[in-house]
Amino acid sequence: MVGYAFMGAAHSQAWRTAGRVFDLPLRPDMRALCGRNREAAEQAAERLGWSSVETDWKQLLTRDDIDLVDICTPGDSHAEIAVAALEAGKHVLCEKPLANTVSEAEAMVAAAESAAARGVHSMVGFNYRRVPALALARALVAEGRLGTIRHVRAAYLQDWIVDPEFPLVWRLQKDRAGSGALGDIGAHVVDLARYLVGEVESVAAQVATFWPGREVDDAVESAVRFADGAVGTISATRFATGHKNAFVWEINGSKGSLAFDLERLNELQWSEGTGGFRRVLVTQPDHPFMELWWPPGHVIGWEHTFVHEILHLLTAIADDADVAPHGATLEDGYRAAEVCDAMLRSSESGERVSVEYR
Ligand SMILES: NC(=O)c1ccc[n+]([C@@H]2O[C@H](COP(=O)([O-])OP(=O)(O)OC[C@H]3O[C@@H](n4cnc5c(N)ncnc54)[C@H](O)[C@@H]3O)[C@@H](O)[C@H]2O)c1
């Protein structure tokens, strides 16, 4: 694993836990943590459960005892590490957004495709696909239980940079993060929209940076048209005062609607027809991923999504199967990047922009 701060800790917990909950086809052995400062990396490795340390990620690729590289660094290093790892024959789990630019994402897809021909697998960490309630939502939509989808309204709402004095951390630096709310949390919304409903055809977006001197966008609001005719909105903002990490969804179809709120992630609201919403508690053993967790009603949390992600990736590797459609491929990461890029171009031009894939 490269990088050991926020996502590094979340992934480490998942690597430690996955094999203890699920009957994995491959048992993870947490061989090496990579961080640039040896002393700090050694302390992190001890705390997080990794058995050795490297200070240069390139060293990981030379080691025969390493089969998979988990990339938990900021977006500016994803492409270089992932392409080199795939070329070295290592499976890759790469955090989102896949890359900071569309062209980097394209290069990563090319590397993933040629690696796949050699049995080397890769996945992007769009972990919200692995929330049981959202996996259930996807199944209900795919089974036609909602009928023809008319609307999708989705918003990812945070408020951590409303203070104009907030320091210029890497997420606010253009060369490190690529973009702001759009590429960070907006990419999650775009990926889930594609996962739940289907391809985005065009966008009319407005991006905003509220404090002068900030390098990246603070917020994006976008009117979206889907390829199958549904229309909706996608919002992502770090200026929604009072919201810490709200991720709210509503999908309306001709036969009913679904609604979801990450702050109540064990629940899905379901209206069959126009009957009104009822709560589905997604903790039954026949709900996605729930069979091996706790008895019904014993709720799970945000960190479990990473455990599910690892279960999914290791199963794909063991079966030599694609992580698609339920796990996000590097192609999915590239497509999310194209949609985000179209939003930026739409905001700049003031025009609706079609999303064109390579
Ligand atoms: N899936 C999610 O829900 C989710 C949530 C938060 C962040 N992320 C993504 O995870 C990635 C990391 O974000 P974070 O919040 O963990 O950031 P962070 O700042 O908490 O951690 C980044 C880590 O990368 C290390 N690092 C940076 N460059 C490195 C290099 N060249 N070699 C080795 N280590 C290096 C840093 O020292 C640090 O340990 C980003 O792509 C971010 O978008 C995903």
Ligand as a Chemical Component Dictionary entry (heavy atoms), coordinates in Angstrom:
data_LIG
# 
_chem_comp.id                   LIG 
_chem_comp.type                 NON-POLYMER 
_chem_comp.pdbx_formal_charge   0 
_chem_comp.three_letter_code    LIG 
# 
loop_
_chem_comp_atom.comp_id 
_chem_comp_atom.atom_id 
_chem_comp_atom.alt_atom_id 
_chem_comp_atom.type_symbol 
_chem_comp_atom.charge 
_chem_comp_atom.model_Cartn_x 
_chem_comp_atom.model_Cartn_y 
_chem_comp_atom.model_Cartn_z 
_chem_comp_atom.pdbx_ordinal 
LIG N1  N1  N 0  -13.132 6.460  -1.446 1  
LIG C1  C1  C 0  -13.274 7.424  -0.568 2  
LIG O1  O1  O 0  -14.307 7.533  0.089  3  
LIG C2  C2  C 0  -12.157 8.408  -0.368 4  
LIG C3  C3  C 0  -12.148 9.240  0.769  5  
LIG C4  C4  C 0  -11.062 10.105 0.947  6  
LIG C5  C5  C 0  -10.037 10.138 0.025  7  
LIG N2  N2  N 1  -10.088 9.342  -1.088 8  
LIG C6  C6  C 0  -9.002  9.372  -2.100 9  
LIG O2  O2  O 0  -7.878  8.701  -1.558 10 
LIG C7  C7  C 0  -6.681  9.328  -2.024 11 
LIG C8  C8  C 0  -5.849  9.743  -0.804 12 
LIG O3  O3  O 0  -6.614  10.673 -0.054 13 
LIG P1  P1  P 0  -6.440  10.790 1.534  14 
LIG O4  O4  O 0  -7.647  11.487 2.028  15 
LIG O5  O5  O -1 -6.081  9.462  2.115  16 
LIG O6  O6  O 0  -5.197  11.771 1.591  17 
LIG P2  P2  P 0  -4.207  11.971 2.815  18 
LIG O7  O7  O 0  -3.564  13.300 2.617  19 
LIG O8  O8  O 0  -4.900  11.674 4.103  20 
LIG O9  O9  O 0  -3.116  10.825 2.573  21 
LIG C9  C9  C 0  -2.276  10.814 1.455  22 
LIG C10 C10 C 0  -1.050  9.948  1.766  23 
LIG O10 O10 O 0  -0.260  9.809  0.585  24 
LIG C11 C11 C 0  1.112   10.000 0.958  25 
LIG N3  N3  N 0  1.849   10.303 -0.256 26 
LIG C12 C12 C 0  1.693   11.350 -1.085 27 
LIG N4  N4  N 0  2.532   11.245 -2.132 28 
LIG C13 C13 C 0  3.230   10.090 -1.948 29 
LIG C14 C14 C 0  4.269   9.435  -2.661 30 
LIG N5  N5  N 0  4.738   9.919  -3.814 31 
LIG N6  N6  N 0  4.766   8.272  -2.176 32 
LIG C15 C15 C 0  4.288   7.757  -1.018 33 
LIG N7  N7  N 0  3.318   8.331  -0.295 34 
LIG C16 C16 C 0  2.811   9.496  -0.748 35 
LIG C17 C17 C 0  1.042   11.058 2.028  36 
LIG O11 O11 O 0  2.230   11.133 2.765  37 
LIG C18 C18 C 0  -0.145  10.531 2.836  38 
LIG O12 O12 O 0  0.255   9.449  3.678  39 
LIG C19 C19 C 0  -7.109  10.490 -2.914 40 
LIG O13 O13 O 0  -7.093  10.069 -4.245 41 
LIG C20 C20 C 0  -8.532  10.777 -2.445 42 
LIG O14 O14 O 0  -9.339  11.347 -3.443 43 
LIG C21 C21 C 0  -11.101 8.465  -1.269 44 
# 
loop_
_chem_comp_bond.comp_id 
_chem_comp_bond.atom_id_1 
_chem_comp_bond.atom_id_2 
_chem_comp_bond.value_order 
_chem_comp_bond.pdbx_ordinal 
LIG N1  C1  SING 1  
LIG C1  O1  DOUB 2  
LIG C1  C2  SING 3  
LIG C2  C3  SING 4  
LIG C2  C21 DOUB 5  
LIG C3  C4  DOUB 6  
LIG C4  C5  SING 7  
LIG C5  N2  DOUB 8  
LIG N2  C6  SING 9  
LIG N2  C21 SING 10 
LIG C6  O2  SING 11 
LIG C6  C20 SING 12 
LIG O2  C7  SING 13 
LIG C7  C8  SING 14 
LIG C7  C19 SING 15 
LIG C8  O3  SING 16 
LIG O3  P1  SING 17 
LIG P1  O4  DOUB 18 
LIG P1  O5  SING 19 
LIG P1  O6  SING 20 
LIG O6  P2  SING 21 
LIG P2  O7  DOUB 22 
LIG P2  O8  SING 23 
LIG P2  O9  SING 24 
LIG O9  C9  SING 25 
LIG C9  C10 SING 26 
LIG C10 O10 SING 27 
LIG C10 C18 SING 28 
LIG O10 C11 SING 29 
LIG C11 N3  SING 30 
LIG C11 C17 SING 31 
LIG N3  C12 SING 32 
LIG N3  C16 SING 33 
LIG C12 N4  DOUB 34 
LIG N4  C13 SING 35 
LIG C13 C14 SING 36 
LIG C13 C16 DOUB 37 
LIG C14 N5  SING 38 
LIG C14 N6  DOUB 39 
LIG N6  C15 SING 40 
LIG C15 N7  DOUB 41 
LIG N7  C16 SING 42 
LIG C17 O11 SING 43 
LIG C17 C18 SING 44 
LIG C18 O12 SING 45 
LIG C19 O13 SING 46 
LIG C19 C20 SING 47 
LIG C20 O14 SING 48 
# 
